[in-house]
Amino acid sequence: MKVGFIGYGNMAQAIAQGLTRAHAVDGNDIVACAAHFDKLERNIAAVGGTAMHTPQEVVAAADMVVVAIKPYQVEDVLAPMAGALADDSKMLVSLAAGWDLARYQTLFGGAATGIHIQCTIPNTPMAVAQGVLICENVNTLTPSQCQGFVDLFSRISLIEEVDTAHMGIAMCIAGCAPAFTDMYLEALGDAGVKYGLQRATAYRLAAKMIEGVGALCLDSGVHPGAMKDAVCSPGGTTIKGVAELENRAFRGAVISAVDAIEQG
């Protein structure tokens, strides 16, 4: 499958890196266009892909067209290409926040009946094949395209279907919360350094701990509260730290951060 990116910012680069790293796509089968061609050439060389000058060239070359531009750019960039996208050999995978299937169908008008669209929200850990891909639970892909889509992205991510009304909150948890987790990781690193650990060691320990806790939760299906309880011995050290986090409204702060995104 040839994968083409319209826009090649951080998220598109993460996906391309993940796909090539997982050997899901050969670098030679990746093409992209972006506003700054010189920068694009440098970035896409990292995966062995080809830089193109226009979105029209990307659509012509690719089987899967990944829309990775800013949401406000989608209408101007894609509307003129409705005819080229109305091709049974092509699928359009959107990463643009706020653009759902109904909005694309309105944009493309009558041509939308022939355009195969899947709206998604990815996150950057796809770069190391540990990502999350939130998918709107309605699409216009053919059965074979659906299978190809799943076969490709399941190599680098957990694929989670969500109804249209909840795409925003799902984006917040999977797409925005990595920044919160990075802050937590950094704070643990600082605490380690405060008590004498080398910073690189502290970051490795914290990062692997976060990765392991997530993997254990997914594999076991155990409630996070029960996982926490299993680490807290009566009168032990861990429960003292948990109690202090509760005193500092740790969980409330996390929920408030989500509120700020959803209500802002």
C-alpha positions in Angstrom: 0.0 0.0 0.0 1.3 3.5 -0.9 0.7 6.0 1.9 0.5 9.7 1.1 0.5 12.5 3.7 -1.0 15.9 2.9 0.9 17.8 5.6 4.0 16.3 7.3 4.2 17.8 10.8 5.0 15.9 14.0 2.0 13.6 13.9 2.5 12.6 10.3 6.1 12.0 10.9 5.3 9.9 13.9 3.0 7.7 11.9 5.5 7.3 9.0 8.3 6.5 11.5 6.1 3.9 13.2 4.9 2.3 9.9 8.5 1.9 8.6 9.9 0.8 11.9 7.2 -1.9 12.2 7.9 -2.9 8.6 4.2 -2.3 7.8 5.2 0.0 4.9 8.4 0.4 3.0 9.8 3.9 3.0 9.7 3.9 -0.8 6.0 3.7 -0.6 5.5 6.9 1.5 5.0 10.2 -0.2 4.1 13.6 1.3 3.7 17.3 0.6 4.0 20.2 3.0 4.2 24.0 2.9 8.0 24.2 3.2 9.5 21.9 0.7 13.1 22.1 1.9 12.1 21.1 5.4 9.8 18.4 4.0 12.7 16.9 2.0 14.9 16.7 5.1 12.1 15.2 7.3 10.9 12.5 4.9 14.4 11.4 4.1 14.5 9.9 7.6 12.0 7.2 6.5 13.2 6.9 2.8 10.0 8.6 1.5 9.5 11.0 -1.4 8.7 14.7 -1.1 6.1 16.1 -3.5 5.1 19.6 -4.2 1.3 19.5 -4.2 -1.6 17.7 -2.6 -2.7 16.7 -6.1 0.5 14.8 -6.6 0.1 13.0 -3.3 -3.5 12.0 -4.2 -2.4 10.7 -7.6 0.5 8.6 -6.1 -1.2 7.2 -3.0 -3.7 4.4 -2.1 -4.2 5.8 1.4 -4.3 9.6 1.6 -3.7 10.8 5.1 -5.0 14.3 5.9 -2.5 15.7 8.4 -2.9 19.5 7.9 -4.5 21.9 10.4 -8.3 21.7 10.7 -8.8 25.2 9.3 -6.8 24.3 6.2 -8.9 21.2 5.3 -11.6 22.9 3.3 -9.4 25.0 1.0 -6.9 22.1 0.4 -9.3 19.2 -0.1 -12.5 20.7 -1.7 -10.8 21.1 -5.2 -9.7 17.4 -5.1 -13.1 15.8 -4.6 -13.1 14.3 -8.1 -9.6 12.8 -7.7 -10.5 11.3 -4.4 -13.7 9.7 -5.7 -11.8 6.6 -6.7 -12.5 3.1 -5.4 -8.7 2.5 -5.3 -8.2 5.3 -2.8 -9.1 5.9 0.9 -8.9 9.1 2.8 -7.8 8.9 6.4 -8.3 12.2 8.3 -6.3 13.2 11.4 -7.9 16.6 11.5 -9.6 17.4 14.9 -13.2 18.4 14.6 -13.7 16.9 11.1 -16.1 13.9 11.2 -17.6 12.0 8.4 -20.7 14.2 8.2 -18.6 17.3 7.8 -16.5 15.8 5.0 -19.7 14.7 3.2 -21.0 18.2 3.4 -17.6 19.5 2.1 -17.5 17.2 -0.8 -21.3 17.3 -1.6 -22.4 14.8 -4.2 -18.9 13.6 -4.9 -18.8 12.3 -1.3 -20.8 9.2 -2.3 -17.7 8.0 -4.1 -15.0 9.0 -1.6 -13.9 6.4 1.0 -13.4 8.2 4.3 -12.3 7.2 7.8 -11.9 9.9 10.5 -9.3 9.3 13.2 -7.4 10.8 16.0 -3.8 9.4 16.5 -1.2 10.1 19.1 2.6 10.4 18.9 3.7 7.1 20.5 2.8 5.6 17.1 6.4 6.5 16.2 7.5 3.5 18.4 4.5 1.3 17.5 2.9 2.0 20.9 0.2 4.4 19.8 -3.5 4.8 20.1 -5.7 5.4 17.0 -9.2 6.6 17.8 -11.6 5.9 14.9 -15.0 7.3 14.3 -17.3 4.3 14.3 -18.9 5.3 10.9 -17.0 5.4 7.7 -17.4 4.9 3.9 -14.6 2.5 3.4 -15.2 -0.7 1.5 -14.8 -4.0 3.5 -11.4 -4.6 1.9 -10.3 -1.1 2.7 -11.4 -1.5 6.3 -9.3 -4.7 6.5 -6.3 -3.0 4.9 -6.7 0.0 7.3 -6.8 -2.3 10.4 -4.0 -4.5 9.1 -1.8 -1.4 8.7 -2.5 0.6 11.8 -2.8 -2.3 14.2 0.9 -2.8 13.7 1.6 0.5 15.4 -1.4 1.3 17.6 -4.4 0.2 19.6 -7.4 0.9 17.4 -10.4 2.1 19.4 -13.7 2.8 17.7 -15.7 5.7 19.3 -19.1 7.2 18.3 -19.0 10.6 16.7 -20.2 12.5 19.8 -17.3 11.2 21.9 -14.4 11.7 19.6 -13.5 14.9 21.4 -13.1 13.4 24.9 -11.4 10.4 23.4 -8.9 12.7 21.7 -8.3 14.5 25.0 -7.5 11.2 26.9 -5.3 9.6 24.1 -4.1 12.6 22.2 -3.6 15.4 24.8 -2.9 13.5 27.9 0.5 12.3 26.7 1.6 15.9 27.6 0.3 15.4 31.1 2.1 12.1 31.3 5.3 13.7 30.1 5.0 16.2 32.9 4.5 13.4 35.4 7.5 11.6 34.0 9.6 14.7 34.2 8.5 15.3 37.8 9.5 11.8 38.8 12.9 12.4 37.1 13.3 15.6 39.1 12.5 13.8 42.3 15.0 11.1 41.5 17.7 13.7 40.9 16.8 15.4 44.2 17.7 12.2 46.0 20.9 11.5 44.1 19.9 9.5 41.0 21.5 10.4 37.6 18.9 12.2 35.5 19.1 9.7 32.6 18.6 6.8 35.1 15.6 8.5 36.7 14.0 9.1 33.4 14.5 5.5 32.2 13.1 4.1 35.4 10.0 6.4 35.2 9.4 5.9 31.5 9.6 2.1 31.8 7.4 2.1 34.8 4.7 4.1 32.9 5.0 1.8 30.0 4.7 -1.3 32.2 1.7 -0.1 34.2 -0.2 0.6 31.0 0.7 -2.8 29.5 -0.3 -4.5 32.7 -3.7 -2.7 32.8 -4.4 -3.6 29.1 -3.3 -7.2 29.5 -5.0 -8.0 32.8 -8.1 -5.9 32.6 -7.8 -5.2 36.3 -9.3 -1.9 37.5 -6.6 0.8 38.0 -7.8 1.3 41.6 -7.2 -2.4 42.3 -3.8 -2.2 40.7 -3.0 0.7 43.0 -4.2 -1.2 46.1 -2.0 -4.2 45.2 1.1 -1.9 45.5 0.0 -0.3 48.8 0.9 -2.4 51.9 -0.8 -1.5 55.2 1.4 1.1 56.9 3.9 0.9 54.0 5.8 3.5 52.1 3.7 3.6 48.9 0.4 4.4 50.7 2.1 7.4 52.3 2.9 8.7 48.9 -0.7 8.0 47.6 -2.1 9.8 50.6 0.0 12.9 49.9 -1.2 12.9 46.2 -4.7 12.8 47.5 -4.0 15.7 49.9 -2.6 17.6 46.8 -5.8 16.8 44.8 -3.8 14.8 42.2 -6.8 13.1 40.6 -8.9 16.3 40.8 -6.1 18.2 39.0 -6.1 15.6 36.2 -9.9 15.8 35.8 -9.7 19.6 35.9 -7.1 19.6 33.1 -9.5 17.5 31.0 -12.3 19.9 31.8 -10.1 22.8 30.6 -9.7 21.2 27.2 -13.3 20.1 26.8 -14.8 23.3 28.0 -12.2 25.7 26.6 
